[in-house]
Amino acid sequence: MGDGHSLATLQTTSIAPVDLNSLLFGLERAIAQGCARAGDQSCRLEFIDRAARRKRAINRYLWNAAAGEYLDYNWKVGRSLNHPSAAMLYPLFVGAATPFQARRVAGATRRNLLAPGGLRTTTVRTGQQWDSPNGWAPLQWIGVTGLDAYGHRALANEVATRWVSTVCRAYLETGKLLEKYDVEEVRPGGGGEYPLQDGFGWTNGVTEALMIRPGLTGRC
């Protein structure tokens, strides 16, 4: 939101986002691998090139070396948005980061995003559901998997343990698994344009996967 609080000022069409471009990089590499298996050399080379060009663009426009974070880029005004978010972990999830970048992101994640109940979505409070204090299951999975891939297992375990504890605590209090959670107060989440939803597939799946994680400390 351009003014930081009103949906009437949404500027999403002006933003090159970290998460979307990371996922496209991962898809381009996957297509290249599929073309290789199919014996289509021209297709393989095309998508290797597409992935390489996207990775260069991610490093040029979305990597903020001073902050040690991947940040969304407003191409209309030519600058990064100074709003750290869990999207910074997507390049680790798809293998687009260097070990040095992953180390910086792990540090920024611990400083800015790690809350008592898991990973914050962002560091800003707008009353909208995709901002602090809410945390969402798919972003916990992206974070844990990405950190694991670059050897930051202790932090990944901490995120997983805090998230599972949040889900279990809310379940014991409500008898439900929920769409999102307040990771600051470790309770059911809120905000946004509709009531909190019960029994969400991504919460169920991510929690089940993390509960069997070898490094998890504590269970429901």
C-alpha positions as CSV (number, residue, x, y, z in Angstrom):
1,M,0.0,0.0,0.0
2,G,1.4,3.3,-1.1
3,D,0.4,5.2,2.0
4,G,1.1,2.2,4.3
5,H,-2.5,1.7,5.5
6,S,-5.2,2.1,2.8
7,L,-6.1,-0.6,0.3
8,A,-7.1,2.2,-2.1
9,T,-3.4,2.9,-2.6
10,L,-2.3,-0.6,-3.6
11,Q,0.8,-0.4,-5.8
12,T,1.3,-4.1,-6.6
13,T,1.5,-3.5,-10.4
14,S,4.5,-1.3,-9.8
15,I,6.5,-3.9,-7.8
16,A,8.8,-6.7,-8.9
17,P,8.4,-9.1,-6.0
18,V,11.0,-11.4,-4.6
19,D,8.8,-14.4,-4.1
20,L,7.3,-14.4,-7.6
21,N,10.6,-14.0,-9.4
22,S,12.2,-16.7,-7.2
23,L,9.4,-19.2,-8.1
24,L,9.7,-18.3,-11.8
25,F,13.5,-19.0,-11.6
26,G,12.7,-22.4,-10.0
27,L,10.1,-23.2,-12.7
28,E,12.5,-22.2,-15.5
29,R,15.1,-24.6,-14.1
30,A,12.5,-27.3,-13.8
31,I,11.4,-26.8,-17.4
32,A,15.1,-27.0,-18.5
33,Q,15.4,-30.3,-16.7
34,G,12.2,-31.6,-18.2
35,C,13.4,-30.7,-21.7
36,A,16.7,-32.4,-21.0
37,R,14.9,-35.6,-20.1
38,A,12.8,-35.3,-23.2
39,G,15.9,-34.9,-25.4
40,D,14.9,-31.4,-26.5
41,Q,18.2,-29.6,-26.5
42,S,17.0,-26.3,-27.9
43,C,14.3,-26.1,-25.2
44,R,16.8,-27.0,-22.5
45,L,19.2,-24.3,-23.6
46,E,16.4,-21.7,-23.8
47,F,15.3,-22.2,-20.3
48,I,18.8,-22.5,-18.8
49,D,19.3,-19.0,-20.4
50,R,16.0,-17.7,-19.0
51,A,16.9,-18.9,-15.5
52,A,20.3,-17.4,-15.7
53,R,19.0,-14.1,-16.8
54,R,16.4,-14.0,-14.1
55,K,19.0,-14.9,-11.5
56,R,21.1,-11.9,-12.7
57,A,18.1,-9.7,-12.5
58,I,17.2,-10.9,-9.0
59,N,20.8,-10.1,-7.9
60,R,20.7,-6.7,-9.6
61,Y,17.3,-5.4,-8.5
62,L,16.1,-7.5,-5.5
63,W,19.3,-8.2,-3.5
64,N,20.1,-5.4,-1.0
65,A,23.7,-6.0,0.0
66,A,23.6,-3.3,2.7
67,A,20.7,-4.9,4.5
68,G,21.6,-8.5,3.7
69,E,18.1,-9.0,2.5
70,Y,16.1,-9.7,-0.7
71,L,13.6,-6.8,-1.0
72,D,10.8,-6.1,-3.4
73,Y,11.6,-3.5,-6.1
74,N,9.4,-0.6,-7.2
75,W,10.3,-0.3,-10.8
76,K,8.3,2.9,-11.3
77,V,10.4,4.9,-8.9
78,G,13.6,2.8,-9.2
79,R,14.2,1.7,-5.6
80,S,13.7,-1.1,-3.2
81,L,10.9,-1.2,-0.7
82,N,12.3,-1.0,2.8
83,H,9.9,-3.6,4.1
84,P,11.7,-6.9,5.1
85,S,9.4,-9.9,4.7
86,A,9.4,-13.6,4.7
87,A,9.7,-13.4,0.9
88,M,13.4,-12.9,1.4
89,L,13.6,-16.7,2.1
90,Y,12.3,-17.7,-1.3
91,P,15.6,-17.4,-3.1
92,L,17.0,-19.9,-0.6
93,F,14.0,-22.2,-1.2
94,V,14.6,-22.4,-5.0
95,G,18.5,-22.3,-4.8
96,A,18.9,-18.9,-6.3
97,A,21.1,-17.5,-3.4
98,T,24.8,-17.9,-2.9
99,P,26.0,-19.3,0.4
100,F,27.1,-15.7,1.4
101,Q,23.6,-14.3,0.6
102,A,22.0,-17.2,2.4
103,R,24.1,-16.5,5.5
104,R,23.1,-12.8,5.4
105,V,19.4,-13.7,5.0
106,A,19.6,-16.1,7.9
107,G,20.9,-13.3,10.1
108,A,18.2,-10.9,8.9
109,T,15.6,-13.5,9.5
110,R,16.7,-14.0,13.0
111,R,16.8,-10.3,13.7
112,N,13.7,-9.2,11.9
113,L,11.3,-12.0,11.4
114,L,11.7,-14.6,14.1
115,A,8.9,-14.2,16.7
116,P,7.9,-16.3,19.7
117,G,5.5,-18.3,17.6
118,G,7.3,-18.6,14.3
119,L,8.2,-16.3,11.4
120,R,6.5,-13.0,11.0
121,T,5.2,-12.3,7.5
122,T,6.5,-8.7,7.5
123,T,7.8,-6.2,10.0
124,V,5.0,-3.7,9.5
125,R,1.5,-3.6,11.2
126,T,-1.3,-2.5,8.9
127,G,-4.2,-4.5,10.2
128,Q,-4.1,-6.5,7.0
129,Q,-3.7,-10.3,7.3
130,W,-0.4,-10.6,5.4
131,D,1.4,-8.3,7.7
132,S,2.7,-8.5,11.3
133,P,1.8,-10.0,13.7
134,N,0.5,-12.9,11.5
135,G,2.4,-15.9,10.4
136,W,1.3,-18.3,7.7
137,A,2.1,-22.0,7.3
138,P,3.4,-21.9,3.7
139,L,5.9,-19.2,4.7
140,Q,7.2,-21.3,7.6
141,W,7.7,-24.2,5.2
142,I,9.5,-22.0,2.7
143,G,11.7,-20.6,5.5
144,V,12.5,-24.0,7.1
145,T,13.2,-25.7,3.8
146,G,15.3,-22.8,2.4
147,L,17.4,-22.5,5.6
148,D,18.0,-26.3,5.7
149,A,19.2,-26.2,2.0
150,Y,22.0,-23.8,2.9
151,G,23.0,-25.5,6.2
152,H,21.3,-23.2,8.6
153,R,19.7,-26.1,10.4
154,A,19.6,-24.6,13.9
155,L,17.6,-21.6,12.8
156,A,15.3,-23.9,10.7
157,N,14.7,-26.1,13.8
158,E,13.9,-23.0,15.9
159,V,11.4,-21.8,13.3
160,A,9.8,-25.2,13.1
161,T,9.6,-25.7,16.8
162,R,8.0,-22.3,17.5
163,W,5.5,-22.8,14.7
164,V,4.4,-26.2,15.8
165,S,4.1,-25.0,19.4
166,T,1.8,-22.2,18.2
167,V,-0.4,-24.5,16.2
168,C,-0.6,-27.0,19.1
169,R,-1.4,-24.3,21.7
170,A,-4.2,-22.9,19.6
171,Y,-5.5,-26.4,18.9
172,L,-5.6,-27.3,22.6
173,E,-7.5,-24.0,23.3
174,T,-10.0,-24.1,20.3
175,G,-10.0,-27.7,19.0
176,K,-9.2,-26.3,15.6
177,L,-6.3,-25.9,13.1
178,L,-6.5,-22.4,11.7
179,E,-5.7,-20.4,8.5
180,K,-3.2,-18.2,10.2
181,Y,-1.7,-17.4,13.6
182,D,-0.5,-14.4,15.6
183,V,3.1,-15.3,16.1
184,E,3.7,-12.4,18.4
185,E,1.1,-13.4,21.0
186,V,1.1,-17.1,20.0
187,R,-2.7,-17.2,19.4
188,P,-5.1,-17.4,16.5
189,G,-4.5,-14.7,13.9
190,G,-6.7,-12.0,12.6
191,G,-7.0,-8.9,10.4
192,G,-7.9,-8.6,6.7
193,E,-11.2,-8.5,5.0
194,Y,-12.9,-11.7,6.3
195,P,-13.2,-13.8,9.5
196,L,-10.4,-16.2,10.5
197,Q,-11.0,-19.5,8.7
198,D,-11.0,-22.9,10.4
199,G,-9.2,-26.1,9.3
200,F,-6.9,-25.0,6.6
201,G,-5.1,-27.5,4.3
202,W,-1.7,-25.7,4.3
203,T,-1.7,-25.5,8.1
204,N,-2.6,-29.2,8.4
205,G,0.0,-30.3,5.9
206,V,2.9,-28.1,7.0
207,T,2.3,-28.9,10.7
208,E,2.2,-32.6,10.0
209,A,5.4,-32.4,8.0
210,L,7.2,-30.4,10.7
211,M,6.1,-32.5,13.6
212,I,8.1,-35.5,12.2
213,R,11.2,-33.3,11.7
214,P,14.2,-34.8,13.5
215,G,15.4,-31.5,14.9
216,L,12.0,-30.5,16.4
217,T,12.1,-29.9,20.2
218,G,8.8,-30.6,21.8
219,R,5.6,-32.1,20.4
220,C,1.9,-31.6,20.8
